[in-house]
Amino acid sequence: MNNNSSDETAKTLVEQLDGRSFVTTGNAEGLSTAATTFQYSSDGATVTGGYKGGHISVGQIAGKSTSPDTIELLFQCLTTDGQLLSGQSSGRIARNHDGLLTIDFNWSWLTGDRSGGTSHYIEVTGNEAGNMP
């Protein structure tokens, strides 16, 4: 029996974010694209992370879990054209039919035009994870 898989199922989906990388699968109203990679850490209810790629030079994430499968985040970034932006989001974490974690967010900018939207992300593994923030 593989203890890692039984340990993994005992963790909440928020706890399972720790050390995992994600790419954008949909974000029509936002800046992140499939070229943007996100790396998450979780420690209890605290969620942190970084992101970069595509239109993002560097970004940081700080947030918390609000249930075993939901998170609230604040994010900030420096874009490739020199804009400083910040925003907030609420997300739901799930596992798809391939066993990969997914995150669906409702988000809004706290700076700039204060617009918002929805975005969708999927876990990447191995060589797909690329160059992490």
N, CA, C and O atoms as CSV, one atom per row, in Angstrom:
chain,resi,resn,atom,element,x,y,z
A,1,MET,N,N,0.842,-1.186,0.000
A,1,MET,CA,C,0.000,0.000,0.000
A,1,MET,C,C,0.878,1.237,0.000
A,1,MET,O,O,1.854,1.297,0.748
A,2,ASN,N,N,0.552,2.227,-0.823
A,2,ASN,CA,C,1.312,3.456,-0.929
A,2,ASN,C,C,0.832,4.446,0.127
A,2,ASN,O,O,-0.278,4.968,0.027
A,3,ASN,N,N,1.660,4.706,1.136
A,3,ASN,CA,C,1.285,5.619,2.205
A,3,ASN,C,C,1.079,7.040,1.705
A,3,ASN,O,O,0.264,7.778,2.259
A,4,ASN,N,N,1.807,7.434,0.667
A,4,ASN,CA,C,1.647,8.787,0.155
A,4,ASN,C,C,0.239,9.034,-0.348
A,4,ASN,O,O,-0.317,10.104,-0.095
A,5,SER,N,N,-0.362,8.079,-1.054
A,5,SER,CA,C,-1.706,8.303,-1.563
A,5,SER,C,C,-2.722,8.329,-0.425
A,5,SER,O,O,-3.670,9.112,-0.491
A,6,SER,N,N,-2.567,7.508,0.615
A,6,SER,CA,C,-3.502,7.559,1.731
A,6,SER,C,C,-3.301,8.840,2.531
A,6,SER,O,O,-4.274,9.407,3.030
A,7,ASP,N,N,-2.056,9.313,2.666
A,7,ASP,CA,C,-1.806,10.600,3.311
A,7,ASP,C,C,-2.457,11.711,2.515
A,7,ASP,O,O,-3.022,12.636,3.098
A,8,GLU,N,N,-2.389,11.640,1.199
A,8,GLU,CA,C,-2.924,12.668,0.313
A,8,GLU,C,C,-4.440,12.740,0.446
A,8,GLU,O,O,-4.992,13.840,0.494
A,9,THR,N,N,-5.128,11.604,0.506
A,9,THR,CA,C,-6.581,11.629,0.612
A,9,THR,C,C,-7.043,12.118,1.975
A,9,THR,O,O,-8.178,12.578,2.100
A,10,ALA,N,N,-6.206,12.035,2.999
A,10,ALA,CA,C,-6.565,12.531,4.321
A,10,ALA,C,C,-6.458,14.061,4.387
A,10,ALA,O,O,-7.039,14.674,5.282
A,11,LYS,N,N,-5.734,14.678,3.464
A,11,LYS,CA,C,-5.570,16.128,3.438
A,11,LYS,C,C,-6.755,16.782,2.750
A,11,LYS,O,O,-7.357,16.205,1.844
A,12,THR,N,N,-7.090,18.011,3.194
A,12,THR,CA,C,-8.110,18.772,2.474
A,12,THR,C,C,-7.548,19.188,1.121
A,12,THR,O,O,-6.335,19.155,0.912
A,13,LEU,N,N,-8.417,19.574,0.213
A,13,LEU,CA,C,-7.955,20.035,-1.094
A,13,LEU,C,C,-7.074,21.281,-0.948
A,13,LEU,O,O,-6.116,21.448,-1.702
A,14,VAL,N,N,-7.390,22.158,0.019
A,14,VAL,CA,C,-6.546,23.337,0.247
A,14,VAL,C,C,-5.151,22.902,0.670
A,14,VAL,O,O,-4.165,23.435,0.162
A,15,GLU,N,N,-5.045,21.944,1.590
A,15,GLU,CA,C,-3.735,21.450,2.029
A,15,GLU,C,C,-2.976,20.804,0.877
A,15,GLU,O,O,-1.746,20.848,0.849
A,16,GLN,N,N,-3.690,20.206,-0.070
A,16,GLN,CA,C,-3.045,19.552,-1.199
A,16,GLN,C,C,-2.459,20.542,-2.209
A,16,GLN,O,O,-1.723,20.135,-3.108
A,17,LEU,N,N,-2.771,21.830,-2.077
A,17,LEU,CA,C,-2.156,22.847,-2.938
A,17,LEU,C,C,-0.651,22.948,-2.704
A,17,LEU,O,O,0.089,23.344,-3.605
A,18,ASP,N,N,-0.196,22.599,-1.518
A,18,ASP,CA,C,1.195,22.819,-1.118
A,18,ASP,C,C,2.183,22.184,-2.096
A,18,ASP,O,O,2.160,20.977,-2.334
A,19,GLY,N,N,3.050,23.031,-2.656
A,19,GLY,CA,C,4.090,22.570,-3.568
A,19,GLY,C,C,3.624,22.275,-4.983
A,19,GLY,O,O,4.398,21.768,-5.795
A,20,ARG,N,N,2.387,22.578,-5.285
A,20,ARG,CA,C,1.859,22.261,-6.623
A,20,ARG,C,C,1.886,23.476,-7.534
A,20,ARG,O,O,1.829,24.621,-7.084
A,21,SER,N,N,1.975,23.194,-8.831
A,21,SER,CA,C,2.033,24.230,-9.860
A,21,SER,C,C,0.807,24.135,-10.754
A,21,SER,O,O,0.264,23.053,-10.978
A,22,PHE,N,N,0.375,25.299,-11.267
A,22,PHE,CA,C,-0.838,25.388,-12.077
A,22,PHE,C,C,-0.595,26.304,-13.271
A,22,PHE,O,O,0.254,27.193,-13.223
A,23,VAL,N,N,-1.350,26.077,-14.340
A,23,VAL,CA,C,-1.384,26.990,-15.478
A,23,VAL,C,C,-2.840,27.365,-15.744
A,23,VAL,O,O,-3.769,26.659,-15.349
A,24,THR,N,N,-3.006,28.482,-16.417
A,24,THR,CA,C,-4.324,28.999,-16.751
A,24,THR,C,C,-4.930,28.207,-17.906
A,24,THR,O,O,-4.269,27.959,-18.914
A,25,THR,N,N,-6.198,27.811,-17.749
A,25,THR,CA,C,-6.920,27.184,-18.858
A,25,THR,C,C,-8.009,28.090,-19.405
A,25,THR,O,O,-8.559,27.820,-20.473
A,26,GLY,N,N,-8.328,29.156,-18.690
A,26,GLY,CA,C,-9.319,30.116,-19.157
A,26,GLY,C,C,-9.308,31.354,-18.295
A,26,GLY,O,O,-9.388,31.266,-17.070
A,27,ASN,N,N,-9.208,32.531,-18.940
A,27,ASN,CA,C,-9.192,33.793,-18.213
A,27,ASN,C,C,-9.422,34.931,-19.208
A,27,ASN,O,O,-8.544,35.771,-19.409
A,28,ALA,N,N,-10.596,34.957,-19.826
A,28,ALA,CA,C,-10.877,35.891,-20.910
A,28,ALA,C,C,-10.735,37.354,-20.503
A,28,ALA,O,O,-10.330,38.182,-21.319
A,29,GLU,N,N,-11.062,37.685,-19.256
A,29,GLU,CA,C,-11.035,39.076,-18.819
A,29,GLU,C,C,-9.737,39.474,-18.124
A,29,GLU,O,O,-9.556,40.649,-17.805
A,30,GLY,N,N,-8.822,38.520,-17.878
A,30,GLY,CA,C,-7.634,38.801,-17.075
A,30,GLY,C,C,-6.340,38.774,-17.849
A,30,GLY,O,O,-6.334,38.703,-19.078
A,31,LEU,N,N,-5.235,38.833,-17.114
A,31,LEU,CA,C,-3.900,38.886,-17.711
A,31,LEU,C,C,-3.208,37.535,-17.811
A,31,LEU,O,O,-2.393,37.336,-18.712
A,32,SER,N,N,-3.505,36.603,-16.917
A,32,SER,CA,C,-2.804,35.320,-16.958
A,32,SER,C,C,-3.269,34.516,-18.167
A,32,SER,O,O,-4.435,34.554,-18.560
A,33,THR,N,N,-2.310,33.782,-18.745
A,33,THR,CA,C,-2.559,32.950,-19.922
A,33,THR,C,C,-1.952,31.569,-19.663
A,33,THR,O,O,-1.453,31.305,-18.568
A,34,ALA,N,N,-1.993,30.705,-20.649
A,34,ALA,CA,C,-1.370,29.389,-20.528
A,34,ALA,C,C,0.139,29.506,-20.314
A,34,ALA,O,O,0.773,28.548,-19.874
A,35,ALA,N,N,0.721,30.669,-20.619
A,35,ALA,CA,C,2.158,30.897,-20.414
A,35,ALA,C,C,2.478,31.343,-18.983
A,35,ALA,O,O,3.647,31.502,-18.633
A,36,THR,N,N,1.447,31.547,-18.157
A,36,THR,CA,C,1.636,31.979,-16.770
A,36,THR,C,C,1.599,30.761,-15.862
A,36,THR,O,O,0.641,29.989,-15.893
A,37,THR,N,N,2.646,30.583,-15.048
A,37,THR,CA,C,2.727,29.457,-14.118
A,37,THR,C,C,2.580,29.955,-12.691
A,37,THR,O,O,3.201,30.943,-12.298
A,38,PHE,N,N,1.757,29.264,-11.922
A,38,PHE,CA,C,1.486,29.592,-10.526
A,38,PHE,C,C,2.033,28.481,-9.643
A,38,PHE,O,O,1.868,27.301,-9.954
A,39,GLN,N,N,2.680,28.847,-8.551
A,39,GLN,CA,C,3.189,27.878,-7.575
A,39,GLN,C,C,2.557,28.214,-6.229
A,39,GLN,O,O,2.642,29.354,-5.771
A,40,TYR,N,N,1.926,27.233,-5.596
A,40,TYR,CA,C,1.247,27.452,-4.321
A,40,TYR,C,C,1.948,26.745,-3.171
A,40,TYR,O,O,2.582,25.704,-3.346
A,41,SER,N,N,1.815,27.342,-1.982
A,41,SER,CA,C,2.202,26.720,-0.715
A,41,SER,C,C,1.007,26.845,0.219
A,41,SER,O,O,0.264,27.825,0.159
A,42,SER,N,N,0.827,25.866,1.067
A,42,SER,CA,C,-0.220,25.964,2.080
A,42,SER,C,C,0.319,25.430,3.389
A,42,SER,O,O,1.050,24.440,3.424
A,43,ASP,N,N,-0.052,26.101,4.459
A,43,ASP,CA,C,0.358,25.732,5.811
A,43,ASP,C,C,-0.844,25.983,6.708
A,43,ASP,O,O,-1.099,27.114,7.123
A,44,GLY,N,N,-1.573,24.925,6.999
A,44,GLY,CA,C,-2.819,25.109,7.729
A,44,GLY,C,C,-3.792,25.888,6.876
A,44,GLY,O,O,-4.054,25.511,5.734
A,45,ALA,N,N,-4.334,26.971,7.412
A,45,ALA,CA,C,-5.295,27.791,6.682
A,45,ALA,C,C,-4.634,28.834,5.787
A,45,ALA,O,O,-5.318,29.505,5.015
A,46,THR,N,N,-3.308,28.979,5.882
A,46,THR,CA,C,-2.594,30.005,5.116
A,46,THR,C,C,-2.192,29.488,3.741
A,46,THR,O,O,-1.640,28.394,3.613
A,47,VAL,N,N,-2.472,30.281,2.721
A,47,VAL,CA,C,-2.111,29.941,1.340
A,47,VAL,C,C,-1.250,31.078,0.799
A,47,VAL,O,O,-1.639,32.244,0.879
A,48,THR,N,N,-0.080,30.744,0.248
A,48,THR,CA,C,0.796,31.736,-0.365
A,48,THR,C,C,1.258,31.206,-1.716
A,48,THR,O,O,1.074,30.030,-2.028
A,49,GLY,N,N,1.853,32.079,-2.508
A,49,GLY,CA,C,2.347,31.606,-3.787
A,49,GLY,C,C,2.980,32.702,-4.609
A,49,GLY,O,O,3.058,33.861,-4.201
A,50,GLY,N,N,3.427,32.297,-5.776
A,50,GLY,CA,C,4.021,33.212,-6.727
A,50,GLY,C,C,3.618,32.809,-8.124
A,50,GLY,O,O,3.212,31.673,-8.366
A,51,TYR,N,N,3.735,33.754,-9.045
A,51,TYR,CA,C,3.402,33.461,-10.434
A,51,TYR,C,C,4.171,34.376,-11.366
A,51,TYR,O,O,4.569,35.482,-11.002
A,52,LYS,N,N,4.369,33.876,-12.592
A,52,LYS,CA,C,5.040,34.671,-13.629
A,52,LYS,C,C,4.826,34.001,-14.970
A,52,LYS,O,O,4.412,32.845,-15.058
A,53,GLY,N,N,5.123,34.766,-16.018
A,53,GLY,CA,C,5.000,34.250,-17.370
A,53,GLY,C,C,3.919,34.969,-18.144
A,53,GLY,O,O,2.995,35.534,-17.559
A,54,GLY,N,N,4.033,34.947,-19.457
A,54,GLY,CA,C,3.074,35.663,-20.294
A,54,GLY,C,C,3.201,37.160,-20.053
A,54,GLY,O,O,4.291,37.717,-20.183
A,55,HIS,N,N,2.105,37.813,-19.706
A,55,HIS,CA,C,2.081,39.255,-19.468
A,55,HIS,C,C,2.559,39.636,-18.061
A,55,HIS,O,O,2.606,40.821,-17.729
A,56,ILE,N,N,2.911,38.652,-17.235
A,56,ILE,CA,C,3.280,38.885,-15.841
A,56,ILE,C,C,4.791,38.712,-15.660
A,56,ILE,O,O,5.331,37.633,-15.905
A,57,SER,N,N,5.476,39.792,-15.227
A,57,SER,CA,C,6.901,39.679,-14.901
A,57,SER,C,C,7.092,38.946,-13.592
A,57,SER,O,O,7.927,38.047,-13.495
A,58,VAL,N,N,6.316,39.327,-12.573
A,58,VAL,CA,C,6.373,38.671,-11.271
A,58,VAL,C,C,5.070,38.956,-10.534
A,58,VAL,O,O,4.512,40.049,-10.635
A,59,GLY,N,N,4.593,37.962,-9.792
A,59,GLY,CA,C,3.373,38.133,-9.004
A,59,GLY,C,C,3.464,37.381,-7.702
A,59,GLY,O,O,4.197,36.398,-7.587
A,60,GLN,N,N,2.710,37.849,-6.711
A,60,GLN,CA,C,2.682,37.210,-5.394
A,60,GLN,C,C,1.243,37.026,-4.944
A,60,GLN,O,O,0.356,37.795,-5.311
A,61,ILE,N,N,1.031,35.991,-4.140
A,61,ILE,CA,C,-0.291,35.620,-3.656
A,61,ILE,C,C,-0.231,35.434,-2.149
A,61,ILE,O,O,0.718,34.844,-1.632
A,62,ALA,N,N,-1.247,35.937,-1.434
A,62,ALA,CA,C,-1.420,35.666,-0.008
A,62,ALA,C,C,-2.898,35.456,0.240
A,62,ALA,O,O,-3.732,36.193,-0.285
A,63,GLY,N,N,-3.228,34.450,1.041
A,63,GLY,CA,C,-4.635,34.205,1.292
A,63,GLY,C,C,-4.867,33.180,2.371
A,63,GLY,O,O,-3.973,32.831,3.142
A,64,LYS,N,N,-6.115,32.702,2.402
A,64,LYS,CA,C,-6.517,31.757,3.448
A,64,LYS,C,C,-7.575,30.804,2.915
A,64,LYS,O,O,-8.256,31.085,1.929
A,65,SER,N,N,-7.693,29.672,3.593
A,65,SER,CA,C,-8.774,28.751,3.258
A,65,SER,C,C,-10.035,29.228,3.972
A,65,SER,O,O,-9.977,29.741,5.090
A,66,THR,N,N,-11.168,29.051,3.309
A,66,THR,CA,C,-12.454,29.393,3.914
A,66,THR,C,C,-13.307,28.146,4.144
A,66,THR,O,O,-14.341,28.209,4.809
A,67,SER,N,N,-12.871,27.023,3.593
A,67,SER,CA,C,-13.466,25.707,3.829
A,67,SER,C,C,-12.446,24.695,3.307
A,67,SER,O,O,-11.421,25.106,2.763
A,68,PRO,N,N,-12.682,23.403,3.447
A,68,PRO,CA,C,-11.704,22.424,2.959
A,68,PRO,C,C,-11.409,22.492,1.461
A,68,PRO,O,O,-10.388,21.974,1.008
A,69,ASP,N,N,-12.305,23.137,0.678
A,69,ASP,CA,C,-12.066,23.209,-0.764
A,69,ASP,C,C,-12.217,24.617,-1.340
A,69,ASP,O,O,-12.329,24.760,-2.557
A,70,THR,N,N,-12.225,25.662,-0.504
A,70,THR,CA,C,-12.328,27.030,-1.008
A,70,THR,C,C,-11.244,27.914,-0.393
A,70,THR,O,O,-10.793,27.689,0.730
A,71,ILE,N,N,-10.842,28.928,-1.165
A,71,ILE,CA,C,-9.813,29.864,-0.725
A,71,ILE,C,C,-10.198,31.286,-1.105
A,71,ILE,O,O,-10.922,31.509,-2.075
A,72,GLU,N,N,-9.701,32.248,-0.322
A,72,GLU,CA,C,-9.790,33.669,-0.641
A,72,GLU,C,C,-8.367,34.171,-0.742
A,72,GLU,O,O,-7.545,33.905,0.135
A,73,LEU,N,N,-8.067,34.908,-1.824
A,73,LEU,CA,C,-6.701,35.368,-2.066
A,73,LEU,C,C,-6.661,36.860,-2.362
A,73,LEU,O,O,-7.611,37.440,-2.888
A,74,LEU,N,N,-5.535,37.459,-2.007
A,74,LEU,CA,C,-5.135,38.762,-2.513
A,74,LEU,C,C,-3.938,38.508,-3.402
A,74,LEU,O,O,-3.088,37.680,-3.074
A,75,PHE,N,N,-3.854,39.210,-4.531
A,75,PHE,CA,C,-2.720,39.010,-5.431
A,75,PHE,C,C,-2.232,40.353,-5.933
A,75,PHE,O,O,-2.990,41.319,-6.032
A,76,GLN,N,N,-0.957,40.389,-6.244
A,76,GLN,CA,C,-0.354,41.597,-6.805
A,76,GLN,C,C,0.677,41.181,-7.832
A,76,GLN,O,O,1.286,40.117,-7.730
A,77,CYS,N,N,0.864,42.051,-8.839
A,77,CYS,CA,C,1.824,41.705,-9.877
A,77,CYS,C,C,2.410,42.949,-10.524
A,77,CYS,O,O,1.859,44.046,-10.442
A,78,LEU,N,N,3.543,42.735,-11.165
A,78,LEU,CA,C,4.175,43.699,-12.052
A,78,LEU,C,C,4.073,43.102,-13.445
A,78,LEU,O,O,4.563,41.999,-13.684
A,79,THR,N,N,3.437,43.828,-14.374
A,79,THR,CA,C,3.253,43.310,-15.718
A,79,THR,C,C,4.493,43.583,-16.570
A,79,THR,O,O,5.367,44.360,-16.184
A,80,THR,N,N,4.555,42.945,-17.711
A,80,THR,CA,C,5.700,43.123,-18.609
A,80,THR,C,C,5.757,44.533,-19.193
A,80,THR,O,O,6.801,44.950,-19.694
A,81,ASP,N,N,4.646,45.275,-19.135
A,81,ASP,CA,C,4.683,46.669,-19.603
A,81,ASP,C,C,4.781,47.670,-18.454
A,81,ASP,O,O,4.532,48.862,-18.636
A,82,GLY,N,N,5.150,47.174,-17.259
A,82,GLY,CA,C,5.462,48.054,-16.132
A,82,GLY,C,C,4.307,48.469,-15.243
A,82,GLY,O,O,4.494,49.336,-14.390
A,83,GLN,N,N,3.111,47.890,-15.399
A,83,GLN,CA,C,1.988,48.217,-14.521
A,83,GLN,C,C,2.079,47.446,-13.209
A,83,GLN,O,O,2.419,46.263,-13.198
A,84,LEU,N,N,1.773,48.125,-12.099
A,84,LEU,CA,C,1.604,47.471,-10.801
A,84,LEU,C,C,0.114,47.290,-10.578
A,84,LEU,O,O,-0.635,48.267,-10.581
A,85,LEU,N,N,-0.330,46.043,-10.383
A,85,LEU,CA,C,-1.743,45.744,-10.221
A,85,LEU,C,C,-1.964,44.874,-8.997
A,85,LEU,O,O,-1.087,44.104,-8.607
A,86,SER,N,N,-3.150,45.000,-8.388
A,86,SER,CA,C,-3.511,44.117,-7.284
A,86,SER,C,C,-4.982,43.752,-7.409
A,86,SER,O,O,-5.771,44.484,-8.006
A,87,GLY,N,N,-5.338,42.604,-6.832
A,87,GLY,CA,C,-6.706,42.144,-6.921
A,87,GLY,C,C,-7.052,41.169,-5.815
A,87,GLY,O,O,-6.227,40.837,-4.964
A,88,GLN,N,N,-8.297,40.721,-5.851
A,88,GLN,CA,C,-8.794,39.749,-4.876
A,88,GLN,C,C,-9.547,38.659,-5.621
A,88,GLN,O,O,-10.063,38.879,-6.716
A,89,SER,N,N,-9.603,37.474,-5.008
A,89,SER,CA,C,-10.321,36.373,-5.646
A,89,SER,C,C,-10.849,35.394,-4.616
A,89,SER,O,O,-10.331,35.292,-3.504
A,90,SER,N,N,-11.892,34.675,-5.010
A,90,SER,CA,C,-12.438,33.560,-4.251
A,90,SER,C,C,-12.420,32.360,-5.175
A,90,SER,O,O,-12.880,32.441,-6.314
A,91,GLY,N,N,-11.890,31.250,-4.692
A,91,GLY,CA,C,-11.747,30.091,-5.555
A,91,GLY,C,C,-12.226,28.800,-4.945
A,91,GLY,O,O,-12.249,28.637,-3.725
A,92,ARG,N,N,-12.611,27.880,-5.816
A,92,ARG,CA,C,-13.004,26.524,-5.411
A,92,ARG,C,C,-12.035,25.539,-6.048
A,92,ARG,O,O,-11.783,25.581,-7.252
A,93,ILE,N,N,-11.497,24.654,-5.218
A,93,ILE,CA,C,-10.540,23.640,-5.654
A,93,ILE,C,C,-11.293,22.328,-5.842
A,93,ILE,O,O,-12.156,21.983,-5.035
A,94,ALA,N,N,-10.968,21.600,-6.904
A,94,ALA,CA,C,-11.569,20.290,-7.172
A,94,ALA,C,C,-10.501,19.384,-7.768
A,94,ALA,O,O,-9.379,19.816,-8.029
A,95,ARG,N,N,-10.860,18.143,-7.976
A,95,ARG,CA,C,-9.982,17.182,-8.636
A,95,ARG,C,C,-10.708,16.696,-9.881
A,95,ARG,O,O,-11.862,16.274,-9.803
A,96,ASN,N,N,-10.033,16.755,-11.042
A,96,ASN,CA,C,-10.692,16.346,-12.289
A,96,ASN,C,C,-10.626,14.827,-12.479
A,96,ASN,O,O,-10.090,14.114,-11.631
A,97,HIS,N,N,-11.169,14.341,-13.589
A,97,HIS,CA,C,-11.234,12.902,-13.850
A,97,HIS,C,C,-9.853,12.270,-14.024
A,97,HIS,O,O,-9.718,11.052,-13.908
A,98,ASP,N,N,-8.817,13.083,-14.302
A,98,ASP,CA,C,-7.445,12.570,-14.408
A,98,ASP,C,C,-6.703,12.617,-13.079
A,98,ASP,O,O,-5.534,12.240,-13.011
A,99,GLY,N,N,-7.369,13.077,-12.022
A,99,GLY,CA,C,-6.748,13.148,-10.711
A,99,GLY,C,C,-5.968,14.431,-10.452
A,99,GLY,O,O,-5.324,14.559,-9.411
A,100,LEU,N,N,-6.016,15.387,-11.384
A,100,LEU,CA,C,-5.297,16.648,-11.222
A,100,LEU,C,C,-6.171,17.672,-10.508
A,100,LEU,O,O,-7.388,17.698,-10.691
A,101,LEU,N,N,-5.539,18.519,-9.689
A,101,LEU,CA,C,-6.275,19.580,-9.027
A,101,LEU,C,C,-6.632,20.672,-10.030
A,101,LEU,O,O,-5.858,20.970,-10.940
A,102,THR,N,N,-7.799,21.258,-9.855
A,102,THR,CA,C,-8.237,22.399,-10.648
A,102,THR,C,C,-8.680,23.490,-9.679
A,102,THR,O,O,-9.087,23.202,-8.553
A,103,ILE,N,N,-8.598,24.740,-10.121
A,103,ILE,CA,C,-9.090,25.867,-9.323
A,103,ILE,C,C,-9.914,26.765,-10.236
A,103,ILE,O,O,-9.472,27.125,-11.327
A,104,ASP,N,N,-11.111,27.124,-9.785
A,104,ASP,CA,C,-11.975,28.069,-10.483
A,104,ASP,C,C,-12.143,29.293,-9.599
A,104,ASP,O,O,-12.545,29.178,-8.441
A,105,PHE,N,N,-11.833,30.475,-10.146
A,105,PHE,CA,C,-11.870,31.721,-9.388
A,105,PHE,C,C,-12.901,32.694,-9.930
A,105,PHE,O,O,-13.144,32.756,-11.135
A,106,ASN,N,N,-13.501,33.447,-9.030
A,106,ASN,CA,C,-14.159,34.717,-9.312
A,106,ASN,C,C,-13.208,35.760,-8.763
A,106,ASN,O,O,-12.792,35.666,-7.609
A,107,TRP,N,N,-12.854,36.751,-9.565
A,107,TRP,CA,C,-11.828,37.699,-9.146
A,107,TRP,C,C,-12.194,39.118,-9.577
A,107,TRP,O,O,-13.049,39.327,-10.438
A,108,SER,N,N,-11.516,40.095,-8.949
A,108,SER,CA,C,-11.661,41.490,-9.356
A,108,SER,C,C,-10.378,42.238,-9.045
A,108,SER,O,O,-9.659,41.904,-8.103
A,109,TRP,N,N,-10.103,43.253,-9.849
A,109,TRP,CA,C,-8.957,44.123,-9.612
A,109,TRP,C,C,-9.302,45.109,-8.501
A,109,TRP,O,O,-10.431,45.594,-8.421
A,110,LEU,N,N,-8.327,45.402,-7.649
A,110,LEU,CA,C,-8.455,46.439,-6.630
A,110,LEU,C,C,-7.820,47.741,-7.098
A,110,LEU,O,O,-7.980,48.784,-6.463
A,111,THR,N,N,-7.099,47.673,-8.212
A,111,THR,CA,C,-6.452,48.836,-8.816
A,111,THR,C,C,-6.847,48.891,-10.292
A,111,THR,O,O,-7.543,48.007,-10.791
A,112,GLY,N,N,-6.400,49.925,-10.976
A,112,GLY,CA,C,-6.703,50.034,-12.404
A,112,GLY,C,C,-8.181,50.232,-12.642
A,112,GLY,O,O,-8.816,51.033,-11.956
A,113,ASP,N,N,-8.740,49.521,-13.600
A,113,ASP,CA,C,-10.149,49.722,-13.967
A,113,ASP,C,C,-11.134,49.018,-13.034
A,113,ASP,O,O,-12.345,49.164,-13.203
A,114,ARG,N,N,-10.647,48.268,-12.067
A,114,ARG,CA,C,-11.465,47.559,-11.064
A,114,ARG,C,C,-12.460,46.566,-11.676
A,114,ARG,O,O,-13.475,46.234,-11.065
A,115,SER,N,N,-12.160,46.111,-12.865
A,115,SER,CA,C,-13.004,45.100,-13.510
A,115,SER,C,C,-12.748,43.741,-12.864
A,115,SER,O,O,-11.946,43.633,-11.936
A,116,GLY,N,N,-13.414,42.728,-13.344
A,116,GLY,CA,C,-13.243,41.394,-12.801
A,116,GLY,C,C,-13.665,40.339,-13.792
A,116,GLY,O,O,-13.948,40.627,-14.954
A,117,GLY,N,N,-13.702,39.110,-13.314
A,117,GLY,CA,C,-14.102,38.018,-14.177
A,117,GLY,C,C,-13.970,36.681,-13.490
A,117,GLY,O,O,-13.918,36.591,-12.263
A,118,THR,N,N,-13.919,35.651,-14.297
A,118,THR,CA,C,-13.694,34.289,-13.809
A,118,THR,C,C,-12.439,33.753,-14.481
A,118,THR,O,O,-12.091,34.161,-15.589
A,119,SER,N,N,-11.769,32.840,-13.801
A,119,SER,CA,C,-10.586,32.212,-14.380
A,119,SER,C,C,-10.509,30.773,-13.909
A,119,SER,O,O,-11.067,30.407,-12.875
A,120,HIS,N,N,-9.799,29.957,-14.698
A,120,HIS,CA,C,-9.746,28.519,-14.460
A,120,HIS,C,C,-8.306,28.043,-14.619
A,120,HIS,O,O,-7.586,28.490,-15.513
A,121,TYR,N,N,-7.895,27.128,-13.738
A,121,TYR,CA,C,-6.509,26.667,-13.687
A,121,TYR,C,C,-6.468,25.167,-13.500
A,121,TYR,O,O,-7.382,24.574,-12.927
A,122,ILE,N,N,-5.386,24.548,-13.997
A,122,ILE,CA,C,-5.185,23.115,-13.823
A,122,ILE,C,C,-3.762,22.852,-13.363
A,122,ILE,O,O,-2.821,23.537,-13.763
A,123,GLU,N,N,-3.630,21.852,-12.519
A,123,GLU,CA,C,-2.319,21.443,-12.004
A,123,GLU,C,C,-1.438,20.926,-13.137
A,123,GLU,O,O,-1.914,20.240,-14.041
A,124,VAL,N,N,-0.166,21.257,-13.082
A,124,VAL,CA,C,0.817,20.695,-14.000
A,124,VAL,C,C,1.831,19.914,-13.180
A,124,VAL,O,O,2.137,20.266,-12.041
A,125,THR,N,N,2.337,18.861,-13.772
A,125,THR,CA,C,3.269,17.986,-13.057
A,125,THR,C,C,4.540,17.786,-13.862
A,125,THR,O,O,4.552,18.016,-15.071
A,126,GLY,N,N,5.607,17.363,-13.206
A,126,GLY,CA,C,6.858,17.017,-13.875
A,126,GLY,C,C,7.403,18.129,-14.730
A,126,GLY,O,O,7.448,19.281,-14.298
A,127,ASN,N,N,7.822,17.800,-15.948
A,127,ASN,CA,C,8.418,18.758,-16.864
A,127,ASN,C,C,7.444,19.858,-17.288
A,127,ASN,O,O,7.873,20.938,-17.692
A,128,GLU,N,N,6.126,19.593,-17.199
A,128,GLU,CA,C,5.139,20.598,-17.558
A,128,GLU,C,C,5.198,21.805,-16.648
A,128,GLU,O,O,4.824,22.907,-17.049
A,129,ALA,N,N,5.678,21.603,-15.391
A,129,ALA,CA,C,5.691,22.679,-14.404
A,129,ALA,C,C,6.615,23.814,-14.818
A,129,ALA,O,O,6.400,24.958,-14.417
A,130,GLY,N,N,7.633,23.520,-15.608
A,130,GLY,CA,C,8.497,24.571,-16.155
A,130,GLY,C,C,9.275,25.337,-15.102
A,130,GLY,O,O,9.627,24.793,-14.055
A,131,ASN,N,N,9.538,26.600,-15.386
A,131,ASN,CA,C,10.349,27.458,-14.536
A,131,ASN,C,C,9.456,28.166,-13.526
A,131,ASN,O,O,8.727,29.094,-13.876
A,132,MET,N,N,9.515,27.734,-12.297
A,132,MET,CA,C,8.641,28.247,-11.247
A,132,MET,C,C,9.091,29.605,-10.727
A,132,MET,O,O,10.276,29.937,-10.753
A,133,PRO,N,N,8.110,30.391,-10.251
A,133,PRO,CA,C,8.438,31.674,-9.619
A,133,PRO,C,C,9.224,31.488,-8.344
A,133,PRO,O,O,9.579,32.468,-7.690
